[in-house]
């Protein structure tokens, strides 16, 4: 469990992730909140603990062919294919708007090689207005036959070390659940210098149209998110929080403040809200309010009292 400190006159929900001080532990999940600016007219972005933008690559990526999204029982399958405008267009067209808000911005990055990750980190290091980097290691390593970076502890560690050598910003590593031991991967990236880990990314799944006997998604398989994966995510967050001494950010099926509190009790210092924002664009703000109410109802002075407080 990572102990949190509370400066005088600060919000009882304030948390520290690396060098990033957030007013509350509620962040957006990459890929579900666009570049942040899309939600400006739907909610007050200043209320958020942090904005994690859509995954960025060195060059623009068109993504997978449609259909790319399919609803399933208690969840959502997506095969967007990491479509994005590229780091340069993001910095030029989106970041100036995000800078007008009093909320930390975290750039999620991905690449096809260790060199790609290193170049992205170096580019971002000199950019004001980006407070941290979230490294998506669920991507295929083209030099290893398409095997995801995050499935091998050594390769995952290599990616993180390369990123850390090129940036002084806070580095969060987003872990894949599609592994034998997520705690083992977490220990490896922590040893390589990660300031925090976030988990879980989506679980690989698929859907079939029984009438046509064809896959529902154009990519055949996709990533499952939403309430269906919450029990798996909660278990993995609990395992990782016991395995590392860096902050853990919980992701997976968080729809309500109660869901978020469960992740905090399991050991998460912060949470990310993803699929819930599709159902309710105000989900993040409502969850923050619900967490504030929870602390009041239970006479808890600061959120740090809850982190890792699970009694077993």
C-alpha positions as MATLAB code, in Angstrom:
seq = 'XXXXXXXXXXXXXXXXXXXXXXXXXXXXXXXXXXXXXXXXXXXXXXXXXXXXXXXXXXXXXXXXXXXXXXXXXXXXXXXXXXXXXXXXXXXXXXXXXXXXXXXXXXXXXXXXXXXXXXXXXXXXXXXXXXXXXXXXXXXXXXXXXXXXXXXXXXXXXXXXXXXXXXXXXXXXXXXXXXXXXXXXXXXXXXXXXXXXXXXXXXXXXXXXXXXXXXXXXXXXXXXXXXXXXXXXXXXXXXXXXXXXXXXXXXXXXXXXXXXXXXXXXXXXXXXXXXXXXXXXXXXXXXXXXXXXXXXXXXXXXXXXXXXXXXXX';
ca = [
       0.000    0.000    0.000;
       1.334    3.459   -0.984;
       0.828    6.013    1.764;
      -0.637    9.346    0.743;
       0.019   12.668    2.456;
      -2.452   15.511    2.734;
      -1.141   19.075    2.588;
      -2.958   21.640    4.699;
      -6.285   22.898    3.287;
      -6.320   20.326    0.508;
      -9.286   18.245   -0.614;
      -9.856   15.027    1.359;
      -9.842   13.245   -2.013;
      -6.439   14.555   -3.163;
      -3.899   11.911   -4.199;
      -0.349   11.775   -5.502;
       0.630    9.752   -8.576;
       4.362   10.129   -9.127;
       4.977   13.878   -9.350;
       1.349   14.567  -10.254;
      -0.830   15.947   -7.466;
      -4.494   15.393   -8.315;
      -7.433   17.061   -6.588;
      -9.255   13.724   -6.545;
      -8.513   10.144   -7.649;
     -10.898   10.062  -10.620;
      -9.258   10.008  -14.035;
     -10.595    9.311  -17.506;
      -9.532    6.096  -19.224;
      -7.630    6.356  -22.477;
      -9.688    5.652  -25.577;
     -13.031    6.430  -23.930;
     -12.753   10.206  -23.509;
     -11.336   11.209  -26.880;
      -8.774   13.983  -26.483;
     -10.736   15.504  -23.618;
     -11.995   18.492  -25.599;
     -14.963   16.460  -26.865;
     -16.461   16.511  -23.352;
     -16.035   20.262  -22.720;
     -19.709   21.041  -23.297;
     -20.925   18.012  -21.336;
     -19.101   18.464  -18.031;
     -16.674   20.671  -16.113;
     -13.232   19.272  -16.927;
     -11.827   21.176  -13.939;
     -13.596   18.718  -11.638;
     -11.541   15.765  -12.847;
      -8.506   14.387  -11.084;
      -6.780   13.767  -14.400;
      -7.463   13.494  -18.121;
      -5.850   10.540  -19.886;
      -6.188   11.174  -23.600;
      -6.708    8.741  -26.438;
      -3.600    6.679  -27.262;
      -1.060    8.602  -29.340;
       1.519    7.292  -31.805;
       4.345    8.957  -33.726;
       2.239    9.162  -36.889;
      -1.549    9.249  -37.455;
      -3.220    5.809  -37.468;
      -6.541    5.106  -39.287;
      -7.502    2.160  -37.083;
      -9.322   -1.041  -37.987;
     -12.078   -1.438  -40.591;
     -15.686   -1.281  -39.292;
     -17.704   -2.563  -37.549;
     -15.490   -1.553  -34.624;
     -17.847   -1.545  -31.617;
     -20.395   -4.084  -30.403;
     -22.470   -4.197  -27.249;
     -22.432   -7.439  -25.319;
     -23.876   -8.657  -22.028;
     -22.805   -6.187  -19.309;
     -20.096   -4.732  -21.492;
     -18.693   -3.413  -24.727;
     -16.393   -4.929  -27.329;
     -14.194   -2.558  -29.295;
     -11.710   -3.037  -32.093;
     -10.954    0.610  -32.846;
      -7.362   -0.265  -33.623;
      -5.847    2.678  -31.727;
      -6.972    5.209  -34.316;
      -5.448    8.606  -33.523;
      -4.226   11.866  -35.041;
      -0.598   11.422  -33.978;
       1.430   13.246  -31.340;
       2.215   16.346  -33.431;
      -1.423   17.070  -34.354;
      -2.466   16.494  -30.740;
       0.064   19.021  -29.453;
      -0.907   21.555  -32.121;
      -4.706   21.211  -32.169;
      -5.893   19.687  -28.867;
      -3.384   20.469  -26.124;
      -3.796   24.291  -26.250;
      -7.448   23.838  -25.267;
      -6.652   21.341  -22.504;
      -4.116   23.786  -21.055;
      -6.977   26.166  -20.189;
      -8.244   23.724  -17.552;
      -6.876   23.132  -14.068;
      -6.567   19.383  -14.528;
      -3.425   17.309  -15.151;
      -3.136   15.848  -18.652;
      -1.618   12.412  -19.181;
      -0.663   11.323  -22.687;
      -1.232    7.633  -23.377;
       1.377    6.383  -25.870;
       1.976    3.245  -27.880;
       4.373    1.981  -30.510;
       5.380   -0.993  -32.592;
       8.933   -1.084  -31.275;
      10.872   -0.026  -28.190;
      12.309    2.775  -30.321;
       8.824    4.145  -31.019;
       8.077    4.414  -27.300;
      11.438    6.085  -26.679;
      10.882    8.664  -29.430;
       7.416    9.506  -28.137;
       8.712    9.951  -24.597;
      11.474   12.239  -25.826;
       9.029   14.375  -27.819;
       6.640   14.676  -24.878;
       9.371   15.470  -22.353;
       9.785   18.992  -23.665;
       6.077   19.788  -23.959;
       4.462   22.016  -21.345;
       0.914   21.025  -20.476;
       1.472   17.273  -20.505;
       1.981   16.211  -16.902;
       2.608   12.525  -17.375;
       2.845    9.610  -19.769;
       0.782    6.427  -19.645;
       2.593    3.667  -21.534;
       0.284    1.170  -23.230;
       2.223   -2.113  -23.359;
      -0.725   -4.150  -24.660;
       0.395   -3.373  -28.216;
       1.956   -5.894  -30.623;
       5.749   -5.926  -30.866;
       6.345   -6.193  -34.609;
       9.911   -7.381  -34.056;
       8.675  -10.289  -31.929;
       6.070  -11.621  -34.347;
       3.222   -9.502  -33.001;
       3.442  -10.650  -29.388;
       2.275   -7.876  -27.037;
       5.010   -6.000  -25.162;
       3.115   -6.473  -21.933;
       3.078  -10.275  -21.951;
       6.814  -10.659  -21.303;
       8.232   -9.169  -18.065;
      11.652   -8.581  -19.610;
      10.320   -6.834  -22.717;
       7.858   -4.796  -20.650;
      10.736   -3.697  -18.461;
      12.801   -2.807  -21.521;
      10.047   -0.511  -22.815;
       9.713    1.251  -19.468;
      13.475    1.693  -19.085;
      13.676    3.226  -22.578;
      10.861    5.657  -21.768;
      12.328    6.628  -18.397;
      15.715    7.387  -19.975;
      14.092    9.999  -22.182;
      11.649   11.781  -19.906;
      11.495   13.307  -16.469;
       7.719   13.286  -16.477;
       5.670   10.846  -14.401;
       5.481    7.472  -16.147;
       2.435    5.240  -15.632;
       2.444    1.797  -17.226;
      -0.905    0.373  -18.335;
      -0.955   -3.382  -17.815;
      -2.694   -6.036  -19.875;
      -4.905   -8.630  -18.159;
      -4.139  -11.136  -20.909;
      -1.149  -12.581  -19.066;
      -0.364  -15.486  -16.749;
       0.876  -13.269  -13.891;
      -0.049   -9.581  -13.903;
       1.824   -9.157  -10.603;
       4.998  -10.416  -12.288;
       4.685   -7.844  -15.064;
       3.991   -5.142  -12.476;
       7.111   -6.015  -10.505;
       9.197   -5.879  -13.684;
       8.020   -2.428  -14.780;
       8.350   -1.104  -11.215;
      11.954   -2.340  -11.109;
      12.552   -0.568  -14.432;
      11.466    2.763  -13.011;
       7.703    3.046  -13.516;
       6.221    5.688  -11.203;
       2.807    3.964  -11.192;
       0.846    1.215  -12.916;
      -2.718    1.273  -14.233;
      -4.823   -1.827  -14.786;
      -6.591   -3.465  -16.357;
      -6.655   -2.872  -20.073;
      -9.427   -4.653  -21.974;
      -9.814   -8.425  -22.033;
      -9.656  -10.026  -25.492;
     -13.060  -11.300  -26.625;
     -15.312  -11.728  -29.626;
     -18.928  -11.758  -30.747;
     -20.621  -13.832  -33.456;
     -23.750  -13.098  -35.471;
     -25.595  -16.421  -35.393;
     -27.745  -15.517  -38.417;
     -24.847  -14.759  -40.750;
     -22.353  -16.997  -38.934;
     -19.830  -14.202  -39.183;
     -17.901  -12.177  -36.574;
     -19.699   -9.041  -35.416;
     -16.455   -7.049  -35.417;
     -14.528   -6.369  -38.597;
     -11.334   -7.292  -36.751;
     -12.937  -10.584  -35.531;
     -11.716  -10.063  -31.955;
     -11.806   -6.972  -29.767;
     -11.318   -5.702  -26.252;
     -14.033   -6.318  -23.679;
     -14.711   -3.531  -21.176;
     -17.518   -2.493  -18.845;
     -19.149   -4.105  -15.778;
     -18.515   -7.610  -17.124;
     -14.794   -7.302  -16.376;
     -15.010   -5.583  -12.978;
     -14.508   -8.725  -10.804;
     -11.411   -9.654  -12.823;
     -10.051   -6.107  -12.648;
     -10.682   -5.878   -8.915;
      -8.818   -9.113   -8.272;
      -5.855   -8.063  -10.396;
      -5.628   -4.637   -8.748;
      -5.603   -6.329   -5.328;
      -2.821   -8.685   -6.453;
      -0.694   -5.924   -7.947;
      -1.167   -3.556   -5.002;
       0.323   -6.235   -2.751;
       3.211   -6.869   -5.172;
       4.579   -3.346   -5.765;
       5.335   -0.218   -3.731;
       4.290    2.286   -6.393;
       0.768    3.717   -6.825;
      -1.787    1.512   -8.549;
      -4.582    2.974  -10.680;
      -7.663    0.752  -10.949;
      -9.582    0.380  -14.217;
     -12.378   -1.943  -15.283;
     -16.153   -1.686  -15.121;
     -16.340    1.272  -12.743;
     -19.829    2.707  -13.174;
     -20.584    4.170   -9.737;
     -18.858    5.722   -6.736;
     -19.284    2.421   -4.896;
     -17.371    0.644   -7.675;
     -14.580    3.207   -7.376;
     -14.429    2.868   -3.599;
     -14.070   -0.921   -3.951;
     -10.950   -0.432   -6.075;
      -9.528    2.013   -3.537;
     -10.130   -0.472   -0.715;
      -8.415   -3.157   -2.824;
      -5.288   -1.001   -2.968;
      -5.741    1.496   -5.814;
      -4.617    5.077   -5.181;
      -6.743    6.310   -8.093;
      -9.220    5.002  -10.652;
      -9.991    5.522  -14.320;
     -13.505    5.691  -15.734;
     -13.996    4.268  -19.214;
     -17.097    2.596  -20.622;
     -19.322    4.429  -18.113;
     -18.694    7.681  -20.005;
     -20.395    6.238  -23.104;
     -23.530    5.488  -21.094;
     -23.395    8.677  -19.038;
     -21.038   11.504  -20.108;
     -21.260   12.923  -16.563;
     -20.209    9.648  -14.940;
     -16.800   10.928  -13.774;
     -18.232   13.972  -11.996;
     -21.025   11.927  -10.400;
     -18.496    9.380   -9.146;
     -16.386   12.150   -7.594;
     -19.455   13.514   -5.784;
     -20.375   10.023   -4.626;
     -16.882    9.459   -3.231;
     -17.081   12.742   -1.324;
     -20.400   11.608    0.173;
     -18.887    8.251    1.122;
     -16.095    9.899    3.120;
     -18.603   12.079    4.952;
     -20.945    9.182    5.750;
     -18.101    7.093    7.143;
     -16.363    9.969    8.968;
     -13.194    9.441    6.928;
     -10.897   12.458    6.979;
      -8.839   11.589    3.905;
      -9.004    9.049    1.078;
      -5.604    7.692    2.140;
      -7.359    5.952    5.045;
      -9.184    3.777    2.521;
      -6.328    2.816    0.215;
      -5.564   -0.865    0.672;
      -7.852   -1.131    3.690;
      -9.378   -4.457    2.666;
      -9.770   -6.739    5.694;
      -9.112  -10.407    4.859;
];
